[in-house]
Amino acid sequence: MTTFSKSNGKYRHTYTATASDITPLYRLTPNALLMYFQDSFARLMTIHGVAAFDIVKQRRMWVITEVQIDIHPTVTYWSEEFTVELWVSELTPLRIYCDFRIVRKDDEQLIASGTSQWNILNLDTKRLESTDFLTDRLTVVPELTTASHKKVRFPKPQSFDMQMEHRATRLDLDFNFHVSNRSYVSIALLTMPDEVLASQTLTSLVVHWLHETYLDDTLTCRMSRTADGGYIHTLTRSDPDATGSSHEVEGVAVCEIMSRWQPQPETADVSEVLNREL
């Protein structure tokens, strides 16, 4: 079910949870939260005639550069429906901010909420373009799900607690042949310690996407703990040595993520899930 209210400028679309969307604690996975929110964003832009397939004709491309998500301990079982509600909350000369909520369809219980930053990239110059052409198309609803749209600054890691490498495969790519923004998050969270995953659940994510990467690029992910109990995940791309040798040196940071966790609530008995009425 899809609705767009011209009176309040908000868009709503209802989805059905599949098995791959759900964690062992019956929460929507980070990948699912990002995927369904971005799908709703694309649907809203389609309504206004400025979806990716519309603006590519003008040699323009949508780019998501930041997202903040607060995740609530709300159960979501297989085949249950949930609704994504989103709206354009601020439009600046170079940035589009889109806020969102994800709720259970039956009782509107909050699953997640957050904000995101988008830009328009000129495909020829690789520079950001003005958002002027969007002002007559998009309705701005100045309602924020976070304290502000101010960029969240990450503390600079003094040391690293874990490091791993990942070579980008076809499974990581999106339709633009770039490593998908969701893939960065999945790769980064592989650095979480087993003892944390066994006893805690994810409560928030802040993601900064910085540079594109491609098939066969080698990504190095380093994880460090922050003084207040969070985790910083930094992904860098290994580039060929400038001298032309085969030796690789550390390249630029391509994505930075801050994750926060809290003790897991008690897990529902499996019989509760199996006996649900469909």
N, C-alpha and C positions, 0 to 999 in steps of 0.2 A: 504494500500500500504506500502510495506517495501523495504528499500534500505540500503545497506551497501557498502560504498566506500572503497575499499582497498587502493586507492591512497591517500585519506585524513583521513582514519581511523574513519570516523563518521558514525553513524547509524541513520536512520530516519524511523519512523513508524507513519502512519496516523490513527487517531481514529475519531469516530463520537460522538458528545456530546449528552448525554441522559438527560432527565428532571432532574434526581437526581444529575447530575453533576453541576447544575447551581444554583446560588444564586438569590434572588429577584432583584439584580442589574445586572443580566445577566453576571456574572463573573463565572469562574470555581471555585468550592469550594476547600478549602485546601485539603480535602480528595481526590478529583479528581486529583488535581495536583500531590499529592504523589503517588496515585495509578497508574496513567498512566506513570509517570516517572519510577517507579519501575518495571512496566510491561515491558517497553522498555529495561531497564537494564537486566531483565531476558531473554528477546529475544536476546539481543546482546551476552550474555554469552552462550546461547544455540548455536548460530552460531559458537562460538569458542570451544564448547564441555566442558564448565566448568560451566554449569547451576547447580542449586541446586540438581536436580535429577542425574546429572553426578557425582558431587563430594561427594554426600552422600555415594556412593559405596566405597569411600576411608575414610569414617568416618569423613567427613568434612562438614561444613555448612557455608553459607554466613550469615554475620551479618552486618546490617547497623547501624552505631553508631552516625552519625551526618548528618545533612542536613541544608543548607542555601538556602532560596528561596526569591527572590525579585518578587513581584507580580505587574503587570502593569494594569492600568485601561482600559483593552481591552475587549469589549463585546464579548460574545460567546453565540449564541442562540442555542436552541434545534435543533438537526439534522445537525448543521454545523460541518464541519470537521476541525480538528486541528492536527498539526504534532509535535511530540516529536523528537528532535535531541539531541543525546548524544554521549559522547566519553570519553575514559579513559584519563584523563589529567595528572596523575602522579601515579607512582608505586614505593612505598618504600618497604623496607624489610618486613614490617608488614601491610601496608595499601594500599588500592586501592582508588584513588580519581576519581570520575566520575562527569563531568560537563554536564549541559544540558540546552537546550532552548525549550520552548513550544511556538509555533507560529500558527496563523491562516493559514490554508492551502491556502486560496484564495489570500491573499495579503502579507503573511509572517509577519504580524504585531505581535510584541512581546507580548505574554500573561504572561510569567514568565520565569525566568532564575535562575540558581543556581549551587551549587556544593554539593557533598555528599562524605562521607567517609565510606568505607566498609572494613571488615576484614574477614579472614577465621578462623573459630573456629574448633578445634579438638573436636569431640563429646565425645571422651573417657577421655581426660585429662581436657577438658573445658578451654584449653589455646589457645592463638592465635598462628597460624601457619605462617611459612614463605610464602611469595608470590613468591618464586623462580620458582615454577612450572607453574606460569602464564606468565613469561617473554617471553617465546617463542610463546605464544598464543595470547596475547593482544597487540594491536598497541597503543602506547602512543602518544597522540596529546597534546603537551604542550601549550594549549590555555585555559585560565582561564576566567570564567564568573564573578568571584569575585576578589577582590584585591589580595588575597592570599589564601592558604589553611591553614593558621594559625588558630588555634582554637579560636573561639570567646568566650571571658570570660564574664560571666554575673556578674553584681554587686550583692553583697550579700544583700538580703532584710533585712531591719531593722524592718519592721512590715508588717502585712498582711491586705489587704483590703477586702478579701473575702476568705472563706474556704468552701469546700464541700467534701462529701465522695461519692465514687462510688464503688459498689461491682461488680467485673468482672463477666460478664455473657457469655454464649456461643456466643452471637452476637459480643463480643469483640475479639474472638480468631481467630488466623490464622491457616494454615494447619499444623503447628508444635505444636498446642495446647497451644501456648503462646498468651498473649494479643498482638494483632497486633500493630505495630508501629503507624499505622494511628489512632487506637483507642485512644492512649495517647493524640494525638493532638485534637481529637474531644472532649474528656473529659476535657482537659485543657481549651479549648475555651468556655466551658459552664460557666466559672467563669467571663467572660467579663460582665461588667455592661450593663444593658438594654439601658441606655442613650448613651453609646458609640456605641452599635450595631445599634441604631436607626439613628445615624447621621454620622458615620464614616465607612470606609471600610478598610479591611486588606491590608497592603502593603508589609509586609515581615514577615518571620518566620525563626528562628534559633532553631533547635531542637538537644538536646543531649540525646540519649538513653543510659541509664546506666546499668540497670539490667532487667532481665526477670521477668514477673509476670504471674500468671495462673488463671484458673477458680476459682471463689469464693474468690480470694484475695481482700482485702479492700484497695482501693487507696484513699489517702487524697490529694486533690489538693488545694494549696494555691496560691492566686494571690496577687501581689504587684505592685505598680506603681514605675517606675524608675524616676530619676531626670530629664531625657531628654524626658519624655513623652511616654516611652515604658511600656511594661507590662512583668513581670516575672511570669511564672506559674511553680510551683514545685510540682511534684507528688511523694509521698512517699507511701511505702507499710507498712501496720500495721502488725507486727509479734507477735506471741504468746509470752507472758512473759517468760523469760529464766528460771524462777522458776518452770514453768510447770503449773501455774495457768491459768484460762480462761481469765484473764485480758490481754488486748492487749496494747502494747506500740508502739510508733512511730518507724518504721524501717528505712531502708536506702532509699535515694532518688532513684527513678527508672527512672525518666525522668525530664528534665528541658527544658523549652521553653521560648523564648523571642519573643513577638509579637509587631508589630508596626502598627499604624493605621493613617489614614488621613481623612479629611472631604469627605463625599460622593459626587461624581459628580451627576449631574442631571440624574434621571432615565429616560430611553427611554419610550415613550408612548407604551402601550400594543398593539395598532393597528399596530405599526411598526413590532412587532414580529409576530402577527397573519397573516399579509399580506405578509410575506416573501414567495418567490417562492422556492419550495422544489425541 
